[in-house]
Amino acid sequence: MKSFQFSLAKMRSYKEQVLEKEKTTLRQLQADKAKIETDIENLLNHRKMREEEFKGSKNGLMASELMLYKFHSENTRLQLNNLYEELRRAEARIDAQIKVVVSASQEVSGLDKLRDKQLEEYKYLEAKEMQEEILEMVAQKSTEEE
């Protein structure tokens, strides 16, 4: 009997490549999200530092300094709003990509199960063929002895 070969091996290989590509895309999206989160954290830290400088001013502030502080405060607020929106979009892209990865993974898993069933059937047929050969040899020996 010839050796076992999975009839859909090329298809499985292709699906495995697709899965790896989708996983790479997911990792990139997660890295993008992490960068946005870092940017948010840095901006929050910067805002906190500016607030402490403002509160720490003992001699009072000139009108121009107060206007500059308000400008920085408003600018930081707008940047944070933009970053939070960008973070929300990044999370949505990640959620969508996770669904793609799960789907691709299920396709590979389905082909693996099919391969396992085919291998099991192959082993069954191989054992049956071997059993028939043994019975044939026993029958042949018994006819030779008679």
TORDRENBA-874065 format. One line per field, with one value per residue: z, x, y of N, C-alpha, C in turn; residue number from 0; residue in three letters. Coordinates in Angstrom, 2 decimals. Each point is the difference from the previous one (the first is absolute). Layout:
<atoms>
n_zz	Z | ...
n_xx	X | ...
n_yy	Y | ...
ca_zz	Z | ...
ca_xx	X | ...
ca_yy	Y | ...
c_zz	Z | ...
c_xx	X | ...
c_yy	Y | ...
num	NUM | ...
residuo	ala | ...
</atoms>
This chain:
<atoms>
n_zz	0.00 | -0.79 | 0.25 | 1.20 | -0.76 | 0.68 | -0.46 | 1.12 | -0.11 | -1.30 | 0.08 | 0.81 | -0.80 | -0.99 | 0.61 | 0.23 | -1.26 | -0.39 | 0.82 | -0.40 | -1.22 | 0.29 | 0.55 | -1.05 | -0.77 | 0.72 | -0.05 | -1.28 | -0.11 | 0.69 | -0.80 | -1.03 | 0.54 | 0.21 | -1.23 | -0.40 | 0.69 | -0.54 | -1.19 | 0.30 | 0.44 | -1.05 | -0.75 | 0.65 | -0.08 | -1.26 | -0.15 | 0.67 | -0.71 | -1.08 | 0.45 | 0.31 | -1.19 | -0.53 | 0.69 | -0.43 | -0.86 | 0.79 | -1.01 | -0.34 | -0.84 | -1.02 | -0.58 | -0.54 | 1.22 | 0.50 | -0.98 | 0.21 | 1.31 | -0.18 | -0.83 | 0.83 | 0.94 | -0.79 | -0.37 | 1.25 | 0.38 | -1.02 | 0.33 | 1.27 | -0.34 | -0.78 | 1.01 | 0.83 | -0.94 | -0.15 | 1.31 | 0.00 | -1.03 | 0.69 | 1.08 | -0.77 | -0.51 | 1.24 | 0.44 | -1.08 | 0.28 | 1.26 | -0.50 | -0.75 | 1.05 | 0.76 | -0.99 | -0.22 | 1.30 | -0.06 | -1.08 | 0.59 | 1.09 | -0.83 | -0.67 | 1.19 | 0.35 | -1.19 | 0.16 | 1.25 | -0.51 | -0.97 | 0.94 | 0.78 | -1.04 | -0.28 | 1.30 | -0.01 | -1.17 | 0.53 | 1.17 | -0.69 | -0.77 | 1.12 | 0.57 | -1.14 | 0.00 | 1.29 | -0.19 | -1.01 | 0.78 | 0.99 | -0.85 | -0.51 | 1.25 | 0.36 | -1.18 | 0.28 | 1.23 | -0.66
n_xx	0.85 | -0.35 | 0.97 | -0.37 | -0.92 | 0.00 | -1.20 | -0.19 | 1.17 | -0.14 | -1.25 | 0.36 | 1.01 | -0.85 | -0.91 | 1.03 | 0.37 | -1.24 | -0.08 | 1.20 | -0.44 | -1.14 | 0.74 | 0.80 | -1.07 | -0.49 | 1.19 | -0.03 | -1.26 | 0.38 | 1.06 | -0.82 | -0.83 | 1.03 | 0.35 | -1.24 | -0.06 | 1.19 | -0.46 | -1.10 | 0.70 | 0.81 | -1.08 | -0.54 | 1.15 | 0.07 | -1.28 | 0.23 | 1.11 | -0.69 | -0.96 | 0.96 | 0.52 | -1.19 | -0.27 | 1.18 | -0.61 | 0.99 | 0.62 | -0.87 | -0.94 | 0.75 | -0.70 | 1.18 | 0.50 | -1.00 | 0.09 | 1.32 | -0.22 | -0.93 | 0.86 | 1.03 | -0.79 | -0.48 | 1.23 | 0.38 | -1.06 | 0.24 | 1.29 | -0.38 | -0.91 | 0.93 | 0.86 | -0.95 | -0.30 | 1.28 | 0.05 | -1.15 | 0.48 | 1.12 | -0.73 | -0.73 | 1.13 | 0.46 | -1.16 | -0.02 | 1.27 | -0.39 | -1.11 | 0.80 | 0.80 | -1.07 | -0.53 | 1.15 | 0.04 | -1.28 | 0.33 | 1.12 | -0.69 | -0.92 | 1.00 | 0.44 | -1.25 | -0.15 | 1.19 | -0.36 | -1.18 | 0.62 | 0.82 | -1.05 | -0.64 | 1.07 | 0.14 | -1.30 | 0.06 | 1.04 | -0.64 | -1.07 | 0.76 | 0.60 | -1.18 | -0.43 | 1.12 | -0.17 | -1.31 | 0.40 | 0.96 | -0.88 | -0.89 | 0.96 | 0.43 | -1.26 | -0.13 | 1.12 | -0.44 | -1.08
n_yy	-1.18 | 0.98 | 0.89 | 0.43 | 0.56 | 1.14 | -0.28 | 0.66 | -0.60 | 0.19 | -0.38 | -0.99 | -0.23 | 0.17 | -0.75 | -0.80 | 0.21 | -0.16 | -1.05 | -0.36 | 0.27 | -0.60 | -0.95 | 0.11 | 0.06 | -0.99 | -0.59 | 0.38 | -0.41 | -1.05 | -0.03 | 0.24 | -0.88 | -0.82 | 0.39 | -0.15 | -1.13 | -0.24 | 0.37 | -0.68 | -1.03 | 0.16 | 0.13 | -1.02 | -0.64 | 0.39 | -0.32 | -1.11 | -0.14 | 0.34 | -0.82 | -0.86 | 0.29 | -0.09 | -1.09 | -0.34 | 0.73 | 0.43 | 0.48 | -0.90 | 0.12 | 0.28 | 0.93 | 0.31 | -0.19 | 0.69 | 0.87 | 0.01 | 0.04 | 0.92 | 0.59 | -0.21 | 0.45 | 0.96 | 0.29 | -0.17 | 0.72 | 0.81 | 0.03 | 0.10 | 0.90 | 0.53 | -0.07 | 0.43 | 0.86 | 0.32 | 0.02 | 0.65 | 0.73 | 0.14 | 0.19 | 0.78 | 0.52 | 0.05 | 0.45 | 0.78 | 0.34 | 0.08 | 0.53 | 0.73 | 0.23 | 0.17 | 0.68 | 0.63 | 0.17 | 0.30 | 0.71 | 0.43 | 0.28 | 0.49 | 0.56 | 0.40 | 0.29 | 0.57 | 0.60 | 0.28 | 0.35 | 0.67 | 0.47 | 0.20 | 0.47 | 0.71 | 0.27 | 0.24 | 0.65 | 0.63 | 0.11 | 0.38 | 0.75 | 0.41 | 0.13 | 0.53 | 0.70 | 0.22 | 0.23 | 0.74 | 0.52 | 0.13 | 0.46 | 0.77 | 0.29 | 0.18 | 0.58 | 0.65 | 0.06 | 0.16
ca_zz	0.00 | -0.07 | 1.23 | 0.16 | -0.46 | 0.21 | -1.32 | 0.00 | 0.64 | -0.58 | 0.50 | 1.40 | 0.01 | -0.40 | 1.09 | 1.08 | -0.37 | 0.19 | 1.44 | 0.49 | -0.49 | 0.79 | 1.34 | -0.10 | -0.08 | 1.34 | 0.85 | -0.39 | 0.52 | 1.45 | 0.22 | -0.26 | 1.15 | 1.13 | -0.22 | 0.32 | 1.46 | 0.51 | -0.31 | 0.94 | 1.31 | -0.02 | -0.03 | 1.34 | 0.88 | -0.36 | 0.51 | 1.46 | 0.30 | -0.27 | 1.06 | 1.21 | -0.19 | 0.13 | 1.42 | 0.78 | -0.22 | 1.24 | -0.24 | -0.87 | -1.43 | -0.86 | -0.89 | -1.14 | 0.49 | 0.21 | -1.33 | -0.53 | 0.72 | -0.53 | -1.35 | 0.14 | 0.60 | -1.04 | -1.02 | 0.57 | 0.02 | -1.37 | -0.36 | 0.71 | -0.65 | -1.25 | 0.31 | 0.48 | -1.18 | -0.75 | 0.79 | -0.22 | -1.35 | 0.03 | 0.68 | -0.93 | -1.01 | 0.65 | 0.16 | -1.32 | -0.41 | 0.82 | -0.65 | -1.20 | 0.45 | 0.51 | -1.17 | -0.69 | 0.88 | -0.09 | -1.28 | 0.13 | 0.93 | -0.72 | -0.89 | 0.86 | 0.38 | -1.19 | -0.18 | 1.03 | -0.40 | -1.13 | 0.51 | 0.72 | -1.02 | -0.65 | 0.91 | 0.04 | -1.24 | 0.02 | 0.91 | -0.65 | -1.07 | 0.63 | 0.52 | -1.15 | -0.42 | 0.99 | -0.21 | -1.26 | 0.25 | 0.83 | -0.86 | -0.94 | 0.74 | 0.36 | -1.21 | -0.30 | 0.98 | -0.27
ca_xx	-0.85 | 0.81 | -0.02 | -1.12 | 0.13 | -1.23 | -0.43 | -0.16 | 1.20 | 0.31 | -1.03 | 0.32 | 1.19 | -0.44 | -0.81 | 0.95 | 0.67 | -0.98 | -0.13 | 1.20 | -0.08 | -1.02 | 0.55 | 0.97 | -0.81 | -0.54 | 1.10 | 0.30 | -1.09 | 0.18 | 1.14 | -0.50 | -0.84 | 0.90 | 0.63 | -1.01 | -0.13 | 1.20 | -0.15 | -0.99 | 0.64 | 0.98 | -0.72 | -0.58 | 1.11 | 0.40 | -1.04 | 0.12 | 1.19 | -0.35 | -0.92 | 0.80 | 0.74 | -0.97 | -0.39 | 1.20 | 0.42 | -0.29 | 0.02 | -1.11 | 0.26 | -0.36 | -1.11 | 0.52 | 0.31 | -1.30 | -0.53 | 0.83 | -0.42 | -1.32 | 0.22 | 0.58 | -1.01 | -0.99 | 0.70 | 0.16 | -1.33 | -0.33 | 0.87 | -0.49 | -1.24 | 0.39 | 0.65 | -1.02 | -0.76 | 0.89 | 0.07 | -1.27 | 0.06 | 1.01 | -0.63 | -0.99 | 0.76 | 0.51 | -1.14 | -0.31 | 1.10 | -0.09 | -1.00 | 0.64 | 0.97 | -0.76 | -0.56 | 1.11 | 0.43 | -1.01 | 0.18 | 1.17 | -0.39 | -0.89 | 0.83 | 0.75 | -0.92 | -0.21 | 1.24 | 0.02 | -0.96 | 0.57 | 1.10 | -0.63 | -0.53 | 1.17 | 0.56 | -0.97 | 0.15 | 1.33 | -0.09 | -0.85 | 0.80 | 1.01 | -0.71 | -0.30 | 1.27 | 0.35 | -0.93 | 0.39 | 1.24 | -0.37 | -0.74 | 0.98 | 0.82 | -0.80 | -0.18 | 1.31 | 0.23 | -0.90
ca_yy	1.18 | 1.22 | 0.78 | 0.92 | 1.38 | 0.74 | 0.46 | 1.46 | 0.55 | 1.32 | 0.90 | 0.26 | 0.85 | 1.34 | 0.55 | 0.28 | 1.24 | 1.08 | 0.18 | 0.68 | 1.39 | 0.68 | 0.16 | 1.09 | 1.23 | 0.23 | 0.48 | 1.37 | 0.83 | 0.08 | 0.89 | 1.35 | 0.37 | 0.25 | 1.30 | 1.01 | 0.03 | 0.66 | 1.43 | 0.53 | 0.05 | 1.09 | 1.28 | 0.19 | 0.37 | 1.37 | 0.90 | 0.03 | 0.79 | 1.40 | 0.43 | 0.18 | 1.25 | 1.10 | 0.10 | 0.30 | 1.39 | 0.74 | 1.44 | 0.34 | -0.14 | 1.13 | -0.33 | -0.76 | -1.35 | -0.65 | -0.33 | -1.10 | -1.20 | -0.39 | -0.52 | -1.34 | -0.87 | -0.30 | -0.79 | -1.35 | -0.62 | -0.40 | -1.13 | -1.18 | -0.43 | -0.66 | -1.28 | -0.94 | -0.43 | -0.89 | -1.24 | -0.70 | -0.59 | -1.08 | -1.15 | -0.56 | -0.74 | -1.21 | -0.93 | -0.56 | -0.88 | -1.21 | -0.85 | -0.56 | -1.00 | -1.14 | -0.69 | -0.69 | -1.07 | -1.06 | -0.68 | -0.87 | -1.06 | -0.90 | -0.82 | -0.92 | -1.08 | -0.81 | -0.78 | -1.05 | -1.04 | -0.71 | -0.81 | -1.11 | -0.91 | -0.60 | -1.01 | -1.10 | -0.76 | -0.62 | -1.14 | -1.00 | -0.59 | -0.84 | -1.16 | -0.85 | -0.61 | -1.03 | -1.10 | -0.63 | -0.76 | -1.15 | -0.93 | -0.57 | -0.94 | -1.16 | -0.80 | -0.60 | -1.06 | -1.13
c_zz	0.00 | 1.29 | 0.00 | -0.53 | 0.16 | -1.31 | -0.08 | 0.65 | -0.53 | 0.50 | 1.45 | 0.12 | -0.35 | 1.14 | 1.20 | -0.28 | 0.19 | 1.49 | 0.56 | -0.43 | 0.84 | 1.44 | 0.02 | -0.05 | 1.37 | 0.94 | -0.31 | 0.53 | 1.51 | 0.35 | -0.22 | 1.18 | 1.21 | -0.14 | 0.32 | 1.51 | 0.65 | -0.24 | 0.97 | 1.38 | 0.07 | 0.04 | 1.35 | 1.00 | -0.26 | 0.55 | 1.52 | 0.42 | -0.20 | 1.08 | 1.30 | -0.09 | 0.22 | 1.47 | 0.88 | -0.16 | 1.20 | -0.23 | -0.86 | -1.45 | -0.72 | -0.92 | -1.17 | 0.40 | 0.21 | -1.33 | -0.62 | 0.68 | -0.52 | -1.40 | 0.06 | 0.54 | -1.05 | -1.09 | 0.47 | 0.02 | -1.39 | -0.46 | 0.68 | -0.63 | -1.30 | 0.24 | 0.51 | -1.16 | -0.84 | 0.71 | -0.21 | -1.37 | -0.06 | 0.66 | -0.90 | -1.09 | 0.58 | 0.17 | -1.32 | -0.43 | 0.81 | -0.61 | -1.24 | 0.40 | 0.50 | -1.17 | -0.74 | 0.82 | -0.05 | -1.31 | 0.06 | 0.90 | -0.67 | -0.95 | 0.80 | 0.42 | -1.17 | -0.26 | 1.00 | -0.35 | -1.17 | 0.45 | 0.74 | -0.99 | -0.71 | 0.89 | 0.09 | -1.25 | -0.06 | 0.89 | -0.63 | -1.11 | 0.57 | 0.53 | -1.14 | -0.51 | 0.94 | -0.18 | -1.27 | 0.18 | 0.81 | -0.86 | -0.96 | 0.67 | 0.32 | -1.23 | -0.39 | 0.92 | -0.27 | -1.13
c_xx	0.90 | -0.14 | -1.15 | 0.34 | -1.36 | -0.39 | -0.13 | 1.20 | 0.33 | -1.00 | 0.29 | 1.20 | -0.35 | -0.77 | 0.90 | 0.76 | -0.93 | -0.15 | 1.19 | 0.00 | -0.99 | 0.47 | 1.02 | -0.71 | -0.56 | 1.08 | 0.35 | -1.07 | 0.13 | 1.17 | -0.42 | -0.83 | 0.88 | 0.70 | -0.97 | -0.16 | 1.20 | -0.07 | -0.99 | 0.64 | 1.01 | -0.69 | -0.65 | 1.08 | 0.45 | -1.02 | 0.10 | 1.18 | -0.29 | -0.93 | 0.75 | 0.84 | -0.91 | -0.38 | 1.18 | 0.49 | -0.42 | -0.11 | -1.16 | 0.40 | -0.38 | -1.12 | 0.48 | 0.31 | -1.30 | -0.62 | 0.77 | -0.40 | -1.35 | 0.12 | 0.54 | -1.02 | -1.04 | 0.61 | 0.16 | -1.33 | -0.40 | 0.84 | -0.46 | -1.29 | 0.30 | 0.63 | -1.00 | -0.87 | 0.82 | 0.12 | -1.27 | -0.01 | 0.99 | -0.59 | -1.03 | 0.71 | 0.54 | -1.12 | -0.35 | 1.08 | 0.00 | -1.01 | 0.58 | 0.96 | -0.72 | -0.57 | 1.07 | 0.50 | -0.97 | 0.12 | 1.17 | -0.35 | -0.92 | 0.77 | 0.85 | -0.86 | -0.25 | 1.23 | 0.06 | -0.96 | 0.53 | 1.14 | -0.54 | -0.55 | 1.14 | 0.57 | -0.93 | 0.15 | 1.34 | -0.02 | -0.83 | 0.78 | 1.06 | -0.63 | -0.32 | 1.26 | 0.39 | -0.91 | 0.36 | 1.25 | -0.29 | -0.72 | 0.96 | 0.88 | -0.77 | -0.25 | 1.31 | 0.28 | -0.88 | 0.44
c_yy	1.24 | 0.80 | 1.01 | 1.38 | 0.66 | 0.66 | 1.53 | 0.70 | 1.40 | 1.04 | 0.37 | 0.92 | 1.44 | 0.67 | 0.36 | 1.31 | 1.20 | 0.30 | 0.78 | 1.47 | 0.80 | 0.22 | 1.14 | 1.34 | 0.35 | 0.53 | 1.45 | 0.95 | 0.17 | 0.92 | 1.45 | 0.50 | 0.33 | 1.35 | 1.13 | 0.12 | 0.69 | 1.51 | 0.66 | 0.18 | 1.15 | 1.36 | 0.30 | 0.42 | 1.43 | 1.00 | 0.14 | 0.87 | 1.50 | 0.55 | 0.26 | 1.27 | 1.20 | 0.21 | 0.42 | 1.43 | 0.84 | 1.50 | 0.46 | -0.10 | 1.28 | -0.47 | -0.85 | -1.44 | -0.79 | -0.40 | -1.17 | -1.32 | -0.49 | -0.58 | -1.43 | -0.99 | -0.42 | -0.88 | -1.44 | -0.73 | -0.49 | -1.19 | -1.28 | -0.52 | -0.73 | -1.36 | -1.02 | -0.51 | -0.97 | -1.35 | -0.82 | -0.68 | -1.16 | -1.24 | -0.67 | -0.81 | -1.30 | -1.03 | -0.66 | -0.99 | -1.28 | -0.96 | -0.67 | -1.11 | -1.24 | -0.81 | -0.79 | -1.18 | -1.18 | -0.76 | -0.97 | -1.18 | -1.03 | -0.91 | -0.99 | -1.18 | -0.94 | -0.88 | -1.14 | -1.13 | -0.82 | -0.91 | -1.22 | -1.04 | -0.73 | -1.11 | -1.21 | -0.88 | -0.73 | -1.24 | -1.12 | -0.71 | -0.94 | -1.29 | -0.97 | -0.70 | -1.13 | -1.21 | -0.77 | -0.85 | -1.26 | -1.04 | -0.69 | -1.04 | -1.28 | -0.89 | -0.66 | -1.17 | -1.21 | -0.78
num	0 | 1 | 2 | 3 | 4 | 5 | 6 | 7 | 8 | 9 | 10 | 11 | 12 | 13 | 14 | 15 | 16 | 17 | 18 | 19 | 20 | 21 | 22 | 23 | 24 | 25 | 26 | 27 | 28 | 29 | 30 | 31 | 32 | 33 | 34 | 35 | 36 | 37 | 38 | 39 | 40 | 41 | 42 | 43 | 44 | 45 | 46 | 47 | 48 | 49 | 50 | 51 | 52 | 53 | 54 | 55 | 56 | 57 | 58 | 59 | 60 | 61 | 62 | 63 | 64 | 65 | 66 | 67 | 68 | 69 | 70 | 71 | 72 | 73 | 74 | 75 | 76 | 77 | 78 | 79 | 80 | 81 | 82 | 83 | 84 | 85 | 86 | 87 | 88 | 89 | 90 | 91 | 92 | 93 | 94 | 95 | 96 | 97 | 98 | 99 | 100 | 101 | 102 | 103 | 104 | 105 | 106 | 107 | 108 | 109 | 110 | 111 | 112 | 113 | 114 | 115 | 116 | 117 | 118 | 119 | 120 | 121 | 122 | 123 | 124 | 125 | 126 | 127 | 128 | 129 | 130 | 131 | 132 | 133 | 134 | 135 | 136 | 137 | 138 | 139 | 140 | 141 | 142 | 143 | 144 | 145
residuo	met | lys | ser | phe | gln | phe | ser | leu | ala | lys | met | arg | ser | tyr | lys | glu | gln | val | leu | glu | lys | glu | lys | thr | thr | leu | arg | gln | leu | gln | ala | asp | lys | ala | lys | ile | glu | thr | asp | ile | glu | asn | leu | leu | asn | his | arg | lys | met | arg | glu | glu | glu | phe | lys | gly | ser | lys | asn | gly | leu | met | ala | ser | glu | leu | met | leu | tyr | lys | phe | his | ser | glu | asn | thr | arg | leu | gln | leu | asn | asn | leu | tyr | glu | glu | leu | arg | arg | ala | glu | ala | arg | ile | asp | ala | gln | ile | lys | val | val | val | ser | ala | ser | gln | glu | val | ser | gly | leu | asp | lys | leu | arg | asp | lys | gln | leu | glu | glu | tyr | lys | tyr | leu | glu | ala | lys | glu | met | gln | glu | glu | ile | leu | glu | met | val | ala | gln | lys | ser | thr | glu | glu | glu
</atoms>
